[in-house]
Each structure stands twice: as C-alpha cells, then as structure tokens.
Amino acid sequence: MVRLHFSSVLSALLFGAMVIGYAGPAPATAAAGPQAVSLASHGDIFRFKIGNLDAVALKDGDIDAANDGKTFAVGQPTEAVSTLLTAAGQPTDVLHLSIQPLLVHSGKRVLLFDTGAADASFARAGRLPASLHEAGVAPSQVTDIFISHRHPDHTGGLLTHDGVRAFPNATIHISAPEWEALKKDGDSAALVAAIASKVETFKPGAAILPGVVTAVDVRGHTPGHSAYEITSGSDRLLYIGDVVHHYVISVQRPEWTVEYDENAPLAQSTRRAELERVAEDNERIYAVHFPFPGLGHVKKQGGSFVWVPEVP
C-alpha cells in the first residue's frame, strides 16, 4: 500500500486471508532439503538459494492484529479462531505477522520483492535499510523492484523520509491494474509522483524477466495483486504476496473472510486455488507475512492445508 489513511489501511492493507478447512495441530517442521540450506542466518537476514540464484530474506518488521473477528476470520466466533491458534502454540489474543521483503541476485541484476512498511503506524517496521546493509547491498545497487500490490506494508519503503525514491536506480514493476488503482488513490499522490518515471507496468501473469521472474495473477486482495514465480533451471520459488497472511488462519481456513481483501469472494477462491496448486505441485513458497524467514511448503491435511516451514 501507499500512504493511505492508516485507519483504513491498517486493515485493508494487510490482510487477505479468508479461510476454511482442517483445524489440526501445527505441522512438524520440515527437514531442510538441499535447496533449504541457506545456511547463514543472523540478525535480520536469512541467506538461501533458489537453484543457482542467491537470495536473502530481509526482515522489515512486524504487525499485530487483534483476534476480535474484525480483521481475520470476520464474523467467526473468537473461540473457533482461538482453537486453531492454541493447537499451533500461538497466543489467542493477537495474530502476529512478520514483514520480510525478498532480495534475489540474478547475474548483474539485484531484485527486490516489495519494500516493507517503513514508518506505517500499524506496524513496528522500518528495518529494511538496515537489513539490506547487513546483506551487503546498497539501495543504489537494486536494479528491479517487484511490487505485489499497493498496500503500505508492501510499498512503504519505496520512499525515504524526505519523500524521494529510496532506490534511485531501480525499475519498479507493478501490474497495470494495480498501477491504475494506485493512481486513483488520492492519498497516494506523492508516492505516484515520485515513482512514476521509474514504473514499468505489465499485464497480469506476464513473464517480466523471462526465465527468472514471472507474474502470477492472484487478484482479489486488490485489483492487480500479483505473486511472483522465481526460477533458476528446474528450481522454483513462489513469492506469494498477500494471498495468505497468517501461517495458521490463512492456510487452515482459506474461506474465512478477511476484512481487507477488496473483493472478498474473489480473494477467497484465489486463496483456495493457490493453496491447492502449491500443495499439489509441492512448490516452495516465500510468504512475506509468515514467521521469519517465511520459507516452506503447503501440505494437504484433511480437507484443508498446513504450513510446513523449512526453517524452525
């Protein structure tokens, strides 16, 4: 999102999780396979591989949402949500979300997927610049930014505190429908003006960097919401954006309503379909709001799904 009013934003920005399914216990942590051996985790970064590509999870911050039936699981009894959280060993009064943009080195290109929440009032965030520094990357070295959608916990880091582009040399990739929605948002006028000369739009589902980055059309959360499939040879990683938000609620109950999906019925069907697909294909995913570093797989369990992280 952008600099929208954060009362409506705190909601609408963050959460696209509507959910239904199995209420089983938390899944066991998956043993780290060959791809998962990122093997250097310290501070706010986590290094790993996507085939031959070097990747880094970058911690930006955290978001807490009350378990009050107003954000996730809208209209559901608090007890039903609490049952899922308890089984996963989570507190029942609040839902914890992480924020972690993704960095990928591809030849001479330095790719950044989303930019965190910066100083958004609904988050404890703004650590992306420090995380990039820890990863050995200067903002001027980033060549391409891939925005999943316009909510401020994904676009907040595009500008500095002074209102200038934080990544002066980066092309900003955003789907054409999402860019149009952003331009129509009056609260985002300053952001639009600052980044317009660097924006390149694409049609939903387009191959943006052929052989490396392909957009996945996952509309519903916002009009042009995009996930990104990152490939290296036969290895794939899906940067899933806000198709899912919470590693328990979004995955185990994909048909429960989330307040901030802009088209709730479409977001529900998209969420269920994507979870079905990645589970069937055993596709590795990167979930920007799941517990850091957000790497793992979705597995079918009963009539629903569970999250199996690569990293404990």
Protein Blocks (a to p, Z undefined) as FASTA:
>chain_A
ZZddfklmmmmmmpccdcedddddcdddddddfklmnopaghjbccddehjaccddddfb
dcddddehlmgoghiafklmmmmmmmnopafkbccdddddddddehjbccdehjbjmjaf
kbcehklmmmmmmnopafklpmbdcdfblcfklmmmmpcfkopafblmbccdddfklmmm
mmmmmklmmmmmmmmmmpccddehiafbghkaccddfehjbmklccddddehjbccddek
jmbmblklmmmmmmbccfklmblmlmmmmmmmmmmmmmmnopacddfkbccehiacddde
hjbdcdddfbZZ
